[in-house]
Amino acid sequence: MMILNNTTVLGTGVLGSQIIFQTAYHGLPVTGYDINEAALETASKRLDLLVTRYAEFFDGGDLTKAQAARDSILLTTDLAEAVKDADLVIEAVPEALQIKQDTYERLAQVAPERTVFATNSSTLLPSMIAPHTKRPEKFLALHYANEVWKNNTGEVMGTAQTGEEAYEAVVDFAERTGLVPIRVLKEQPGYVLNSLLVPLLQAASGLLVNGVADVPTIDKTWKIATGAPKGPFEIYDIVGLNTAYNISSMGDETNKKFAALLKTEYIDKGKLGQATGEGFYKYQ
């Protein structure tokens, strides 16, 4: 069986950084790549914060294992260097089809032939990207949930061209890095998780932009009436408003109206969600 150990993660945003740390914490060598030093500086701060999160969640506050994982992580802006030894490349770049396609065009030129590629796209079908990978039989989706250390599903979804060996190798990788593999049996926009979650978030954004209720009221209603721990706008803040904007921009008129609201009232003002300390809510 193909064994995937050396891992490279393309994109070091909120979720990309979590994928990097999750992989390192479970003992596999991992390199994070991003497009410039400023992005890596931000990533480094995110990874430092994750030391405490992992130590508290897994080790009763003992920092030893989490700090060792942090120290093992390599970060670089050199794509060829990042992937030269990679068994698996996990792509977590912005949720925009053209950006992803361009990324794979460049990646295919420098990655070893044996390397398996996996997209963490939340909504795009991997078959929309596969032709740009130059190795469709070794390309599929591996979707992580936010706060992966506790919400540890790993949705594995191939295309009609994905080889069984690559698929099973990614399932194995998911298990070895602390995930519960979710075998998605056919291509589905949003996989299982986001096929359930996105309609909730879109319903909430529709209520907001159509003036039916304000943010606190929508969240309060959902939490009290269902027992859910978080409301939809609290979830938006966790996911990140840039991601919400990219997805909403591709939707219907109501979604585009929400995207416009996100851009003018939040993104343009630096309010990107929990990662920046403010989105729909303020955070410490």
Backbone bond lengths (Angstrom), bond angles and torsions (degrees), N, CA, C in turn:
res aa  C-N    CA-C-N  psi(-1)  N-CA   C-N-CA  omega(-1)  CA-C   N-CA-C  phi
1 M - - - 1.465 - - 1.527 110.63 -
2 M 1.311 117.13 140.54 1.453 122.23 174.56 1.531 109.81 -63.85
3 I 1.335 117.50 129.38 1.458 122.45 178.76 1.523 109.08 -113.46
4 L 1.319 116.78 126.02 1.458 122.73 -178.54 1.522 109.34 -103.95
5 N 1.316 116.43 112.72 1.463 121.30 179.99 1.529 111.76 -116.04
6 N 1.325 116.86 -65.22 1.465 120.26 -178.20 1.523 109.75 -67.22
7 T 1.315 115.99 121.50 1.465 121.27 -171.03 1.511 110.65 -123.45
8 T 1.324 115.76 140.42 1.462 122.09 172.38 1.520 108.17 -124.66
9 V 1.320 116.11 135.01 1.456 121.77 177.68 1.524 108.10 -112.78
10 L 1.330 116.81 122.52 1.459 122.14 178.23 1.517 108.37 -94.31
11 G 1.322 116.62 115.31 1.457 121.93 -176.60 1.509 109.72 104.79
12 T 1.321 116.54 122.56 1.469 121.22 -174.36 1.521 111.56 -119.78
13 G 1.341 115.80 31.67 1.458 119.40 176.46 1.517 111.49 -71.12
14 V 1.323 116.50 -159.81 1.457 120.64 -175.23 1.523 110.82 -55.95
15 L 1.326 117.58 -52.25 1.459 119.91 -177.38 1.524 111.60 -78.64
16 G 1.320 117.42 -37.99 1.461 119.74 177.39 1.514 111.87 -57.06
17 S 1.326 117.05 -42.33 1.463 120.91 178.40 1.525 111.20 -64.20
18 Q 1.329 116.44 -37.68 1.459 119.64 177.87 1.526 111.35 -66.46
19 I 1.333 117.28 -40.23 1.468 120.76 177.89 1.526 109.87 -61.86
20 I 1.325 116.43 -43.19 1.458 121.20 177.58 1.524 110.48 -58.30
21 F 1.327 116.49 -50.07 1.462 119.82 -175.10 1.523 110.84 -68.57
22 Q 1.334 117.08 -40.84 1.465 120.80 178.86 1.525 110.62 -57.69
23 T 1.323 116.43 -42.44 1.460 121.38 -179.56 1.523 110.64 -66.38
24 A 1.322 116.84 -46.34 1.463 120.84 -179.48 1.523 111.68 -65.31
25 Y 1.327 116.61 -39.93 1.464 120.74 -177.91 1.526 111.10 -61.77
26 H 1.331 116.46 -31.14 1.456 120.62 179.46 1.525 112.64 -93.84
27 G 1.317 115.66 18.25 1.448 121.31 163.96 1.503 117.81 90.44
28 L 1.340 117.98 11.06 1.460 119.27 -179.68 1.527 110.52 -103.53
29 P 1.325 117.32 144.48 1.475 119.95 177.60 1.522 110.50 -68.86
30 V 1.329 115.55 135.27 1.460 119.26 -175.21 1.523 110.17 -143.90
31 T 1.331 114.76 141.42 1.464 122.87 176.41 1.520 108.35 -122.50
32 G 1.328 115.77 136.29 1.453 120.90 175.10 1.513 110.61 -104.75
33 Y 1.324 116.31 135.06 1.470 121.59 179.33 1.527 109.56 -118.48
34 D 1.335 115.80 139.31 1.458 120.59 168.54 1.511 108.99 -148.14
35 I 1.343 115.43 173.13 1.465 119.37 -163.72 1.523 114.28 -80.58
36 N 1.330 119.34 -18.70 1.463 119.98 -179.89 1.526 110.52 -154.42
37 E 1.331 114.79 169.20 1.464 120.48 -176.62 1.525 112.18 -66.12
38 A 1.318 117.20 -32.54 1.468 119.37 179.11 1.525 110.32 -61.94
39 A 1.331 116.36 -41.83 1.468 119.87 177.86 1.516 110.78 -63.71
40 L 1.324 117.27 -38.16 1.465 119.94 -179.78 1.523 111.57 -71.10
41 E 1.319 117.25 -32.85 1.467 119.55 176.12 1.529 110.52 -63.15
42 T 1.333 115.85 -42.91 1.457 120.05 177.03 1.523 110.43 -64.73
43 A 1.326 116.52 -41.87 1.464 120.73 178.56 1.519 111.12 -60.80
44 S 1.320 116.46 -41.37 1.456 120.15 -179.62 1.524 111.26 -60.47
45 K 1.316 116.58 -39.52 1.467 120.40 177.56 1.524 110.84 -66.69
46 R 1.336 116.84 -40.38 1.471 120.00 177.50 1.529 110.71 -61.57
47 L 1.317 115.98 -44.12 1.465 120.21 -179.16 1.523 111.15 -64.76
48 D 1.329 117.21 -37.81 1.466 120.48 177.13 1.527 110.93 -61.52
49 L 1.322 116.54 -40.97 1.464 120.25 179.12 1.528 111.63 -66.96
50 L 1.319 116.35 -32.49 1.462 119.93 -179.49 1.529 112.46 -68.75
51 V 1.307 118.11 -22.16 1.465 120.27 176.12 1.526 110.00 -55.54
52 T 1.313 116.04 -48.60 1.467 120.30 -179.58 1.521 111.14 -67.24
53 R 1.337 117.03 -42.44 1.464 120.12 -178.36 1.528 110.99 -59.68
54 Y 1.334 116.65 -46.05 1.466 120.56 -179.49 1.525 111.23 -68.96
55 A 1.329 116.78 -40.88 1.471 119.76 -179.82 1.524 110.93 -62.07
56 E 1.324 116.09 -41.54 1.461 119.33 179.99 1.522 111.35 -69.02
57 F 1.328 117.51 -38.90 1.457 120.90 -174.78 1.530 112.24 -75.95
58 F 1.341 116.62 -40.04 1.461 119.92 -173.18 1.531 114.21 -103.45
59 D 1.325 117.66 -32.17 1.464 120.55 -163.96 1.524 114.34 -122.74
60 G 1.316 117.64 20.51 1.460 119.98 177.92 1.507 114.23 61.14
61 G 1.320 116.69 26.41 1.454 121.20 178.99 1.516 114.41 93.73
62 D 1.327 118.37 -9.49 1.464 121.89 177.27 1.529 108.67 -69.25
63 L 1.323 117.09 120.15 1.455 122.17 -173.67 1.520 114.37 -83.24
64 T 1.333 118.41 -5.92 1.467 121.02 -167.87 1.525 112.77 -56.66
65 K 1.323 117.27 -55.71 1.468 120.86 -175.37 1.517 110.86 -68.22
66 A 1.327 117.07 -43.14 1.464 120.18 -178.14 1.524 110.81 -65.75
67 Q 1.335 117.71 -38.79 1.462 120.02 179.32 1.518 110.82 -68.37
68 A 1.332 117.16 -37.04 1.465 119.95 176.69 1.528 110.65 -63.39
69 A 1.340 116.24 -38.86 1.464 119.91 176.49 1.521 110.28 -62.64
70 R 1.331 116.28 -45.71 1.466 120.50 179.62 1.528 111.12 -59.77
71 D 1.313 116.80 -42.97 1.465 120.75 -177.85 1.516 112.67 -66.89
72 S 1.327 117.08 -22.16 1.463 120.51 -177.54 1.522 113.41 -83.36
73 I 1.321 117.47 -13.09 1.467 121.78 -172.99 1.527 110.73 -79.36
74 L 1.315 116.41 132.87 1.461 122.26 175.25 1.521 109.16 -104.79
75 L 1.327 117.18 142.54 1.456 123.03 177.22 1.520 109.10 -126.22
76 T 1.330 117.25 140.46 1.462 120.27 -177.93 1.525 110.68 -154.42
77 T 1.341 114.96 156.44 1.465 121.56 172.15 1.529 111.34 -104.77
78 D 1.323 117.19 6.05 1.466 122.98 -179.22 1.525 108.23 -100.13
79 L 1.336 116.90 106.37 1.453 120.53 -174.80 1.526 111.63 -62.94
80 A 1.307 117.73 -44.99 1.463 120.44 -179.06 1.523 111.02 -61.50
81 E 1.299 116.53 -42.51 1.464 120.56 178.28 1.524 110.61 -65.27
82 A 1.326 116.87 -38.82 1.464 121.50 -176.79 1.518 112.04 -63.01
83 V 1.340 117.48 -33.80 1.469 119.94 -171.16 1.526 113.58 -110.46
84 K 1.303 118.17 4.71 1.471 119.64 -171.53 1.525 112.89 -61.08
85 D 1.342 118.20 -30.38 1.455 121.56 -179.27 1.527 112.28 -114.09
86 A 1.321 117.81 13.27 1.459 121.11 -170.45 1.526 112.37 -74.05
87 D 1.331 115.67 130.43 1.458 121.58 167.00 1.523 110.03 -83.68
88 L 1.342 114.93 -32.65 1.462 121.79 -177.28 1.518 109.35 -139.20
89 V 1.318 116.60 131.34 1.465 122.02 171.08 1.526 107.47 -112.70
90 I 1.330 115.66 123.28 1.466 121.73 176.40 1.515 107.63 -105.91
91 E 1.313 116.42 119.49 1.473 121.59 -177.26 1.521 110.30 -95.02
92 A 1.334 115.32 124.94 1.463 121.61 179.71 1.523 109.75 -134.51
93 V 1.337 116.45 45.19 1.460 121.78 178.74 1.528 108.77 -83.37
94 P 1.341 118.35 171.62 1.464 120.38 -175.39 1.532 113.57 -52.58
95 E 1.324 115.05 149.42 1.466 123.10 -173.58 1.527 110.15 -79.23
96 A 1.327 114.71 66.27 1.466 122.23 177.77 1.525 107.07 -137.12
97 L 1.324 117.06 125.80 1.454 121.27 -171.07 1.522 112.56 -57.77
98 Q 1.327 117.93 -44.09 1.454 120.09 -177.25 1.519 111.37 -64.33
99 I 1.318 117.25 -39.95 1.469 120.65 178.73 1.522 109.81 -62.46
100 K 1.330 116.58 -43.68 1.460 120.12 -179.40 1.527 110.61 -65.81
101 Q 1.320 117.35 -45.03 1.459 119.62 -179.88 1.521 111.16 -61.34
102 D 1.328 117.19 -43.68 1.461 120.91 179.17 1.531 111.02 -63.30
103 T 1.334 115.76 -39.07 1.466 120.36 179.35 1.524 110.82 -60.99
104 Y 1.327 116.73 -44.26 1.461 119.53 -179.45 1.519 112.37 -70.17
105 E 1.321 117.73 -31.70 1.465 119.93 175.86 1.533 109.64 -59.93
106 R 1.321 116.21 -43.87 1.469 119.97 179.09 1.527 111.42 -71.65
107 L 1.318 115.90 -41.17 1.459 120.77 -178.73 1.519 111.82 -61.22
108 A 1.333 116.59 -42.47 1.469 120.80 -177.12 1.521 111.93 -61.25
109 Q 1.328 117.40 -25.00 1.464 120.97 -177.71 1.526 112.68 -77.68
110 V 1.344 117.34 -21.69 1.473 119.42 -171.87 1.523 114.10 -119.89
111 A 1.322 118.86 -16.54 1.468 120.69 -177.49 1.527 110.68 -79.98
112 P 1.331 117.58 146.37 1.471 120.11 174.55 1.531 111.44 -58.15
113 E 1.318 116.92 152.46 1.467 120.97 -178.56 1.523 112.25 -61.16
114 R 1.340 117.13 -30.45 1.460 120.84 -176.69 1.528 112.86 -75.67
115 T 1.339 118.30 -14.87 1.465 121.80 -170.44 1.523 111.46 -69.63
116 V 1.323 115.40 132.76 1.460 122.31 174.40 1.521 108.65 -89.03
117 F 1.326 117.02 137.85 1.464 122.95 177.92 1.534 109.26 -107.85
118 A 1.319 116.46 136.90 1.469 121.08 176.89 1.517 109.21 -134.60
119 T 1.318 116.86 128.64 1.458 120.55 175.69 1.522 109.98 -93.23
120 N 1.328 115.59 140.76 1.462 121.59 174.54 1.531 110.81 -97.67
121 S 1.318 117.00 17.15 1.470 120.36 -178.72 1.525 111.17 -51.35
122 S 1.322 115.70 136.42 1.463 120.77 -178.59 1.517 112.67 -82.53
123 T 1.324 117.97 -29.05 1.465 120.35 -171.01 1.522 114.10 -132.57
124 L 1.324 118.42 -22.50 1.466 121.11 -175.73 1.527 110.88 -81.61
125 L 1.308 116.30 141.66 1.458 120.56 176.54 1.525 110.09 -73.63
126 P 1.334 118.20 135.91 1.467 118.71 178.41 1.531 113.40 -60.35
127 S 1.335 117.65 -27.65 1.468 119.34 179.03 1.524 112.14 -65.68
128 M 1.341 117.77 -19.40 1.462 121.63 175.80 1.528 111.26 -73.29
129 I 1.317 115.66 -18.00 1.465 121.70 -175.84 1.523 111.31 -108.96
130 A 1.327 116.47 -28.08 1.469 122.28 -170.40 1.527 114.66 -49.19
131 P 1.352 120.43 -43.34 1.468 118.96 -178.22 1.524 113.81 -60.59
132 H 1.321 116.78 -22.02 1.462 121.06 -177.21 1.527 112.49 -87.73
133 T 1.325 117.21 -6.02 1.462 120.93 -177.60 1.519 112.79 -86.97
134 K 1.332 117.15 -19.13 1.470 123.95 -176.76 1.532 111.91 61.73
135 R 1.332 117.94 13.93 1.465 122.57 175.90 1.533 109.53 -154.27
136 P 1.322 118.09 60.10 1.461 120.40 -173.62 1.524 114.06 -58.40
137 E 1.342 117.34 -25.53 1.464 119.84 179.03 1.524 112.05 -72.38
138 K 1.343 116.23 -16.29 1.472 121.25 179.03 1.520 110.82 -116.10
139 F 1.312 116.63 30.27 1.461 121.46 -178.65 1.524 109.82 -130.39
140 L 1.314 115.64 137.09 1.463 122.51 179.34 1.509 108.79 -163.07
141 A 1.328 116.86 -174.82 1.456 122.04 179.52 1.522 109.74 -109.63
142 L 1.331 115.54 138.91 1.461 123.35 169.67 1.518 106.35 -130.13
143 H 1.324 115.99 104.59 1.455 121.02 -172.68 1.525 111.46 -102.67
144 Y 1.328 114.93 123.40 1.461 122.74 178.17 1.528 109.84 -98.42
145 A 1.315 116.24 147.72 1.463 121.63 170.73 1.524 109.21 -88.41
146 N 1.317 116.58 153.86 1.461 120.24 176.89 1.526 110.32 -66.30
147 E 1.352 115.54 150.60 1.462 122.69 -171.82 1.533 108.73 56.29
148 V 1.323 113.82 57.58 1.455 122.78 -168.81 1.518 112.78 -62.73
149 W 1.337 117.76 -27.24 1.457 118.76 -177.51 1.532 112.23 -62.84
150 K 1.341 116.79 -28.64 1.469 118.91 177.46 1.531 112.16 -111.75
151 N 1.314 117.78 -32.87 1.474 122.07 176.20 1.523 107.55 -95.75
152 N 1.333 116.12 69.07 1.469 120.90 -159.89 1.529 114.27 -97.25
153 T 1.328 115.63 46.11 1.465 118.51 169.75 1.527 109.49 -81.29
154 G 1.330 114.65 147.18 1.462 121.40 173.81 1.518 107.82 -130.71
155 E 1.337 117.08 98.24 1.460 121.07 -175.85 1.533 109.40 -81.91
156 V 1.332 115.65 120.45 1.462 121.78 -177.04 1.523 107.72 -108.38
157 M 1.331 116.05 117.83 1.460 121.21 -175.33 1.524 109.39 -136.85
158 G 1.315 116.65 119.52 1.453 121.15 178.76 1.518 112.00 -97.37
159 T 1.324 115.07 -179.23 1.458 122.42 171.19 1.527 107.86 -108.39
160 A 1.324 116.73 179.97 1.463 120.15 176.85 1.519 111.73 -63.35
161 Q 1.339 117.15 -18.51 1.461 121.22 -177.53 1.526 113.32 -98.33
162 T 1.316 117.88 -10.97 1.466 120.62 -177.39 1.527 110.24 -64.67
163 G 1.329 116.52 129.70 1.452 120.99 178.48 1.520 112.09 -75.00
164 E 1.319 116.51 149.31 1.464 121.02 -179.43 1.529 111.31 -62.14
165 E 1.332 116.30 -37.72 1.463 119.49 -178.44 1.528 111.16 -61.84
166 A 1.330 117.38 -45.43 1.462 120.85 178.63 1.519 111.16 -65.35
167 Y 1.323 116.75 -41.36 1.468 120.74 -179.81 1.522 110.44 -60.61
168 E 1.323 117.03 -49.57 1.460 120.30 -177.83 1.530 111.26 -67.39
169 A 1.327 116.68 -32.34 1.465 119.44 177.34 1.516 111.23 -65.19
170 V 1.330 117.74 -37.70 1.469 120.79 178.63 1.530 110.50 -71.84
171 V 1.326 118.08 -37.38 1.466 120.35 173.61 1.529 110.09 -58.70
172 D 1.320 116.21 -45.42 1.464 121.22 178.34 1.526 110.95 -62.14
173 F 1.327 117.23 -44.36 1.468 121.04 177.57 1.527 110.38 -58.69
174 A 1.317 116.98 -44.46 1.459 120.45 179.46 1.522 111.11 -57.85
175 E 1.312 117.17 -45.59 1.469 120.79 179.91 1.517 111.44 -63.06
176 R 1.331 116.24 -42.15 1.469 120.04 -177.04 1.523 113.06 -72.63
177 T 1.311 117.50 -14.19 1.465 120.28 177.51 1.525 111.88 -110.18
178 G 1.316 116.25 27.91 1.458 120.58 169.36 1.503 116.47 82.26
179 L 1.334 117.67 14.28 1.456 120.36 -179.84 1.525 110.67 -99.55
180 V 1.313 115.31 158.29 1.460 121.78 168.53 1.523 106.87 -97.42
181 P 1.334 118.60 107.56 1.471 119.52 -176.65 1.530 111.25 -65.69
182 I 1.313 115.73 131.56 1.459 122.79 175.36 1.525 106.76 -111.24
183 R 1.327 116.86 108.81 1.458 120.70 -178.40 1.537 108.72 -80.91
184 V 1.323 116.14 110.16 1.462 121.39 176.57 1.530 106.50 -90.25
185 L 1.308 116.86 120.48 1.465 121.59 -165.43 1.522 114.09 -81.38
186 K 1.324 117.74 -18.09 1.460 121.50 175.65 1.522 107.85 -152.93
187 E 1.331 115.65 161.27 1.464 118.96 -179.16 1.529 111.06 -61.65
188 Q 1.295 115.11 132.27 1.457 122.06 179.87 1.522 108.05 -146.74
189 P 1.349 118.85 120.66 1.467 119.18 175.88 1.526 109.88 -56.70
190 G 1.329 116.37 123.92 1.453 120.09 -179.59 1.511 114.16 88.42
191 Y 1.348 117.11 1.15 1.462 120.25 178.52 1.536 110.12 54.69
192 V 1.342 116.80 -142.77 1.462 121.00 175.13 1.522 110.40 -89.47
193 L 1.342 115.98 -51.38 1.465 120.28 -173.67 1.520 112.34 -58.99
194 N 1.325 116.59 -55.16 1.463 118.59 -174.94 1.519 113.14 -76.85
195 S 1.342 117.23 -17.57 1.467 118.71 171.16 1.526 110.06 -65.65
196 L 1.324 115.75 -27.27 1.468 120.69 175.72 1.529 111.62 -88.14
197 L 1.336 116.22 -39.76 1.465 120.28 -171.43 1.521 113.26 -80.60
198 V 1.332 117.54 -44.33 1.465 120.44 -173.15 1.529 112.85 -58.69
199 P 1.348 119.71 -42.89 1.471 118.06 177.30 1.525 113.22 -58.42
200 L 1.328 116.53 -35.85 1.474 119.78 176.04 1.528 110.49 -62.92
201 L 1.326 116.72 -48.00 1.460 120.43 -177.62 1.528 110.85 -65.18
202 Q 1.322 116.84 -40.01 1.461 119.63 179.86 1.524 111.25 -68.46
203 A 1.323 116.92 -36.27 1.466 119.27 175.95 1.518 110.51 -62.75
204 A 1.329 116.34 -41.04 1.461 120.44 179.41 1.530 111.10 -65.46
205 S 1.337 117.11 -43.35 1.469 119.41 -179.83 1.519 110.66 -66.43
206 G 1.334 117.52 -34.40 1.460 120.70 176.23 1.520 111.81 -64.25
207 L 1.322 116.85 -42.22 1.467 120.35 176.99 1.528 110.57 -60.47
208 L 1.327 116.42 -37.69 1.463 120.21 -179.04 1.527 111.39 -70.05
209 V 1.334 117.54 -55.55 1.463 119.80 -172.58 1.529 111.96 -70.98
210 N 1.313 117.09 -21.73 1.468 120.15 176.61 1.524 113.09 -90.52
211 G 1.331 116.70 6.35 1.457 121.28 173.20 1.511 115.64 73.67
212 V 1.334 117.10 20.61 1.463 120.11 -178.19 1.522 111.10 -77.43
213 A 1.333 117.08 -40.32 1.467 121.61 -179.41 1.517 108.55 -158.43
214 D 1.346 116.02 158.80 1.462 119.56 179.06 1.527 110.07 -90.65
215 V 1.315 115.39 174.57 1.463 121.37 -173.75 1.525 112.62 -58.32
216 P 1.346 119.56 -52.77 1.469 118.22 -178.36 1.523 113.01 -60.96
217 T 1.325 116.96 -36.56 1.467 120.12 -179.10 1.527 111.16 -66.57
218 I 1.326 116.47 -42.40 1.472 120.31 179.93 1.528 109.89 -63.05
219 D 1.327 116.48 -47.24 1.470 119.47 -179.43 1.524 111.16 -64.92
220 K 1.319 116.57 -43.96 1.468 120.30 -179.34 1.521 110.90 -60.58
221 T 1.309 117.02 -43.47 1.468 121.19 -179.47 1.523 110.89 -60.69
222 W 1.321 116.17 -47.15 1.464 120.04 -178.18 1.531 111.04 -62.74
223 K 1.331 117.21 -43.49 1.459 120.03 -175.55 1.528 112.03 -71.00
224 I 1.336 116.77 -43.61 1.462 119.15 -178.12 1.527 110.99 -68.74
225 A 1.321 116.37 -43.13 1.463 119.98 -172.76 1.529 113.36 -77.57
226 T 1.336 118.00 -24.10 1.465 119.67 -176.63 1.528 113.30 -114.57
227 G 1.335 117.32 -15.19 1.459 119.77 -175.23 1.511 113.56 80.70
228 A 1.333 117.28 7.76 1.465 120.86 179.40 1.528 110.22 -66.67
229 P 1.324 117.93 143.87 1.476 119.74 -178.09 1.513 113.73 -73.31
230 K 1.336 118.50 -23.64 1.461 121.46 -178.46 1.523 110.00 -135.98
231 G 1.328 114.83 147.94 1.449 120.67 174.17 1.508 111.19 -86.91
232 P 1.333 116.94 168.96 1.470 119.62 -175.87 1.528 113.88 -61.15
233 F 1.317 118.69 -34.92 1.469 118.42 -179.27 1.526 111.30 -78.38
234 E 1.308 117.65 -26.69 1.462 119.64 169.69 1.528 109.93 -65.64
235 I 1.323 116.95 -37.51 1.463 120.97 176.49 1.523 110.21 -66.27
236 Y 1.329 117.25 -42.39 1.466 119.81 176.21 1.531 110.50 -54.72
237 D 1.325 117.26 -42.93 1.461 120.37 -179.00 1.524 111.73 -65.01
238 I 1.319 117.10 -34.92 1.463 120.63 177.54 1.518 110.63 -69.84
239 V 1.322 116.64 -46.09 1.469 121.27 179.70 1.521 110.97 -62.03
240 G 1.331 116.56 -38.52 1.462 121.95 -176.80 1.509 110.79 106.82
241 L 1.329 116.81 132.09 1.454 120.03 -172.66 1.525 112.82 -74.75
242 N 1.334 117.93 -21.51 1.464 118.48 172.99 1.524 110.88 -63.72
243 T 1.330 116.31 -43.56 1.462 119.99 177.95 1.520 110.51 -64.23
244 A 1.333 116.38 -43.60 1.465 120.30 177.97 1.527 110.68 -59.72
245 Y 1.318 116.63 -39.94 1.465 121.26 179.33 1.531 111.04 -64.45
246 N 1.337 116.74 -46.66 1.468 120.08 -178.60 1.520 111.40 -60.42
247 I 1.327 116.70 -42.13 1.462 120.51 -179.36 1.524 111.00 -70.23
248 S 1.337 116.72 -45.09 1.466 120.53 -177.76 1.520 112.02 -65.27
249 S 1.325 116.55 -31.78 1.468 120.64 -179.21 1.518 112.26 -62.73
250 M 1.333 117.00 -21.60 1.466 120.61 -177.75 1.526 112.37 -96.59
251 G 1.338 117.58 4.89 1.453 121.20 -174.56 1.518 114.02 -95.66
252 D 1.335 115.06 -158.87 1.459 121.19 -179.05 1.529 110.56 -79.61
253 E 1.325 117.21 -171.17 1.464 120.33 -174.62 1.518 112.38 -62.87
254 T 1.327 117.49 -38.44 1.470 119.69 177.90 1.515 110.50 -64.96
255 N 1.339 116.86 -42.82 1.458 120.01 178.09 1.526 111.43 -62.38
256 K 1.329 116.09 -40.77 1.466 119.43 179.98 1.525 111.17 -68.05
257 K 1.307 116.67 -32.92 1.465 120.53 175.57 1.520 110.19 -64.49
258 F 1.339 116.11 -40.03 1.464 120.74 176.35 1.523 110.27 -66.14
259 A 1.341 117.24 -40.55 1.459 120.39 178.08 1.529 111.05 -59.91
260 A 1.313 116.44 -41.47 1.465 120.32 178.80 1.523 110.93 -63.25
261 L 1.329 116.60 -41.13 1.467 121.06 176.98 1.525 110.69 -62.46
262 L 1.318 116.76 -44.11 1.463 120.39 178.86 1.521 111.09 -58.88
263 K 1.320 116.25 -43.14 1.467 119.52 -175.89 1.516 111.72 -67.57
264 T 1.326 117.04 -49.01 1.469 119.28 -172.84 1.525 113.04 -76.62
265 E 1.329 116.55 -37.93 1.461 119.68 -172.94 1.531 113.78 -95.47
266 Y 1.316 117.16 -16.09 1.463 119.08 -174.90 1.523 112.24 -128.89
267 I 1.328 118.92 -62.91 1.453 121.17 -173.02 1.520 111.56 -62.76
268 D 1.329 117.51 -46.23 1.466 120.76 -179.61 1.520 112.51 -64.55
269 K 1.321 116.31 -18.35 1.468 121.34 178.93 1.521 112.09 -101.50
270 G 1.332 116.22 9.44 1.459 120.38 177.43 1.508 114.78 77.27
271 K 1.316 117.17 12.68 1.467 121.54 -179.88 1.533 107.51 -95.76
272 L 1.329 115.91 92.57 1.459 120.71 -171.83 1.517 113.25 -106.48
273 G 1.328 117.13 4.10 1.455 120.07 -178.78 1.515 111.52 116.64
274 Q 1.318 115.86 -161.22 1.468 120.66 -177.21 1.516 112.57 -55.77
275 A 1.326 117.17 -36.34 1.467 120.78 -175.38 1.520 112.84 -59.58
276 T 1.348 117.34 -29.30 1.462 120.75 -179.51 1.528 112.65 -106.73
277 G 1.335 116.49 4.20 1.457 119.98 177.85 1.513 114.55 89.25
278 E 1.338 117.08 -7.44 1.466 119.41 177.88 1.523 109.92 -157.98
279 G 1.313 114.45 137.06 1.461 123.35 171.90 1.510 105.68 -144.35
280 F 1.318 116.90 -115.72 1.449 119.86 170.68 1.527 111.21 -70.25
281 Y 1.333 115.64 -23.23 1.457 122.55 177.56 1.514 109.34 -129.01
282 K 1.320 117.49 164.73 1.459 122.98 175.02 1.523 109.28 -98.68
283 Y 1.340 115.92 146.04 1.465 122.24 -177.10 1.524 109.98 -131.99
284 Q 1.327 114.98 155.04 1.449 120.05 175.57 1.523 109.28 -67.90
